[in-house]
Amino acid sequence: MKPWFPRLCHLALVISIGAKLCLVVLKYRHSKEIGSSSLMADAANDSVDIVSGVVAMAALVITFSNPVRFLRADHYGAFAVA
């Protein structure tokens, strides 16, 4: 495995979580301003994506910390996300 690969995986998840967090805040605020329940529901859906990203990040951190011992942590993380 390339030494930069774990950092690249973590960076992609951090960017994804950050982008979803910005979307949640913007959609929630805008839904309150215009009184849109569908936009609020979409913000709630994006917040679930944040939870999925955090679970995936935890699984990757565990897997990359000790790949021999925690080889299946990534599989369990994928199951938890699904």
C-alpha positions, 0 to 999 in steps of 0.5 A: 500500500502506498504511504499516502493512501490512508491520508488521501482516504481520510482527506476525502471523507473530511471534505465530504463531511465538511461539505455536508455540514455546510449544506445542512446549516444552509438548508436548515436556515433557509427552510426556517426563513421560507417555511419549507418543510421539504427543505428541512427534511432534505437538511435532515437527510444530509445530516444522516449522510454526515453520520455515515461519513463519521462511521466510515471515517472511524472504520478507516482509522481503525483499519489503517491503525493496525491493518493486520489486527483490524482487517475486518473493521472496514467491512463492519464499517461498511455494514454499519453505513449501509 
